[in-house]
Amino acid sequence: MSTTATTTPAGTTTTWAIDPAHTHVEFAVKHLMISTVRGRFAGVSGTVITNDADPAKGIAEIDIDAASIDTREAQRDAHLKSADFFHVEEHPKLIFKSKRVTDIKGDAFKLIGDLTIHGVTREVALDVTSGGRGKDPWGGERAAFSATTKIKRSDYGLTWNQALEAGGFLVGDDIKISLDVELVKK
């Protein structure tokens, strides 16, 4: 029995898999209170279920491999993987599980869900925009979404920091997260 498309009284649902080769999960954080450091996670997987008749019934589950962090600086990446930050040996994944879709306005909506980082789960709201759907050259169907949110790393137990002589801290608490997700119809 196929789970690709199911017709229900509420409409047709479609199950999609995240295409990791065409998906980007990036973050930005203040460094020394004056500049911004950007990084990304290369290991991304997950499933999205859309409902054409009722977009509010959409579901998303995204797993991010914490050890796949890349800030283009090997020593910093090793520190971020350590117990001071992500502690990837004990918390190998960052996980997002949606709970509801709200504020649907055309191709934009809010996706509310639980984000688990470092073993701590907090509710977050992603501002999402649909990039549309289309056929790929191999006869498959693709869909794309972009999303952004902001979190405080301290809310997830990521509190390591270093005070600066001039005042302030080495690493900012506010993290901007952006996702560009390409999906493949299952």
N, C-alpha and C positions, 0 to 999 in steps of 0.2 A: 504494500500500500504506500503510495507516494505522499509525502508531506509537503511537496512543493506548493501546491495550490489546493485549498480546501474551500468548498462553498458551504457557507452556513447562512442562517437567516440574517446574520449581521453583515454578510458580504464575503468577499474572497480574501483569504489570507495567503501571503506568500512568504516563504522562508528563504532567507539570504545568508550566505557565509561571507565573512569579512575576507577580502583579498589582501593579504599582508604585503604583497609586493607593490600595491597601489594605495596603501593606507599610511598616513603619517600621524603620529601622536607626538606633539611638541609641547614644551613648557618654557617659560621665561621667568627669571627671578632677579631681583636687584643684587648687585655685588658691590661691596664697599659703599653702599648707599648712593652711588653716582652712575654706575653703568649697569647694563643688563646682560646676564649670561643666559644663553639659550641652549636647549638640549632636546633630545628626542629619545623615544623608545622604539627600537626596531622590531621587537617581538610582539605582535598584536594578532589576536584571534578572537572569534566570537560569532554570534548569530543575531540576526535582526529578523523580526516577523512584522510585516506590514499588513494593514487591513485597508483595502481600497475604499470600502464603503464607509468606514469609520476610522479615520487616522488616529483618533484618541485611543484606540485599542492596540496601537503598536507596542512592540516589546523589543528591548535590546539588552544583550549581555556581552560584555567586552572583557577579555582577559589580556593583561599586559605583562610581559616578562620583565620583572624588575631588573634582572641582570643584563638586559639588553640596552640599558641606559648609555647614551653617547652624547657627551658635551664637547667632543673633539679635543679632550685633554685627558690622557690615560690616568694620570695621578689623581685628578679630581674624580674621574669615574670610579676608580678603586675606592676612594673615600666615600662616595655616594652609595656604593654597594655594601659598605661596612656597617657595623652595629651603630655607628654615629648617625646614620641616616636610614636607608631602606632595610638594612640587615637582611639581604637577599637569601641567606641560608635559612633563616626562620620564616621569612615572608617573601616567597619567590614571585608572587603575583600581586599586581594592582588589579582590582576587579570592580567593574561597574555593572549594576543590575537595575534596569529601569523599573519604576513603580507606576508612573502615569505620564500621559502627554497632556499638556495644557496650552492655552493661549495660541491656538492654531489660527494663523493669518496667512492664507495663501500657501506659499512654500516654506514658511517659517513657523516654528513652534518651540515650546519649552519641553524638554525631556527631563523629568524629575526622577531621580533614582539614588541608590545607595552606592557610594564610592568607598571601597576598602583599600587603605594604604597602611602598611606597617602593622596590620592586625587591628586597625581602628576603622570603624564604619561610620560615615556621616552622610546625611542627605545633601545632594547637590542639585542644582538646576543648570542644565546645559541649554544654551541658546543655539538652536539648530536651524539650518537652512538646507532644503533639498536642492541638489544639483540636477535632479532629473533621472530619467531612465533611458536606456538605449540598448540596442543589440551590439554585440561585439563581432569581430570578423569570423569567429568560430561558431556562430549560431547561438551563443549564450546570451542571457540578458544581464545587464549591469544596472546598478543604481548608485548614486553618490550623495553623500551628506557632509556638511561642514558643521562643526560645533565649537563653541567656546564656553569657558567658565573661569571663575577665579576661586581659589581656595586659600586657606591659611595653613601652612605646613605644620604649625604648632598644634592645630586641631587634630592632627594625625600622629602626634607624638614625635614629630621630627623637629626636635628643639635644639640640636647642636648649633652652637654659634660661637663667635669670638668677638669680644668688645674691641672697638677701635679706639686708639689713643685720642683721636679728635672727637670722640663721641659717636654713638650709633653702633651698628653691628656689621660684621663681615657679610652675612647672608640675610637677605630680606625674608620676611615671613609670608608676604603675599606672592602667590604663584599664579601666573596666567597659563591656562591650558588651552590648546587648540587641537582639534582633530579634523582631518580630512579623510573620510572613510569611503572606500569603494567596495561595493558588495557584488557578489555573484549569486544569481538565482540557483538554488539547490534543485 
